[in-house]
Amino acid sequence: MKHSITVGGEERVIDIRAMDEDFIVFRKMYDPPLTAQNIRTFGPHDDVAQLEVIEEFFRKQIRALGSCMILAWEGDGVIGKMHFTTREMHEALGGPERWNSSSCYCVDHAGFAPAIKNLSDAELTSLLSSPSRTLCVLCFNVGHSDERYHGQGIAKAMVRYLKSWARERGWRRIEARSCPDITPTNVIGDWMLRRSPLERLGFYVLKEMPAFPKEAQARLKVIEELAAGKKELPAWAAWYGRNFSRLHADPGWRSEYDKDYLMACDL
């Protein structure tokens, strides 16, 4: 799938496709793009042994499912990734109730490799066979800290691609966690979309869930700073800037800022 964006007044084409064994993204994108030349350039805080466990886990998932990540490519480098697995695997890892921070969903979080390391091949096969035929989005990241890629519709294009990819392979449903529309752009994190964009993509709310406490407090702090004029939004947060007054004028936001939503799309 081709998706056009504009960077510095120049139109660029992003190629969105499913990850295969030719290039496995097993780590964060601190400075996109990730390429064959830099993906194994490890820093002092990288746990190489854990990253090797994660890479092998992804390789096994690709062989079982066809893929486990949707990638956004610009040229020969990856600038966006959306990690998914089966509902059964997600629940075996603890599901949304187990994690106490959004960062736990990151592929290189300290708790991720230990959770998968002890799975036997038989357990892995069983969890990936997925009687529910449901895929769960664990996290995504577009551009990381490179704001040129933010607000360009890349994440939504990746969701559309995942829906098409999953439907062609007989999956029945996709589930993803989302946050309220009032959530400030700079505290969404890089792992979920707001509720309204997902609803426009055919998702609906399955249940409300408490937001992670630290994130909820960060949301409230920034909302109040924006309302008081103490903080300005970056240019790439155009949608939020246009809609902030409307969202803030609705008193319902005070009962929503500390919630997330488990959402589903039937295929």
Secondary structure, DSSP 8 states (H G I E B T S, - for coil): -EEEEEETTEEEEEEEEE--TTS---S--SSS-B-TTTTT---TT--HHHHHHHHHHHHHHHHHHS-SEEEEEETTEEEEEEEEEEHHHHHHTTHHHH-SSGGGGSTT-TTHHHHHHT--HHHHHHHHH-TT-EEEEEEEEESTT-GGGTTSSHHHHHHHHHHHHHHHTT--EEEEEEE-TTS-GGGS-SS-EEHHHHHHTT-EEEEEEE--HHHHHHHHHHHHHHHTTS----TT-HHHHHHHHHHHHSGGGGGTTTEEEEEEEE-
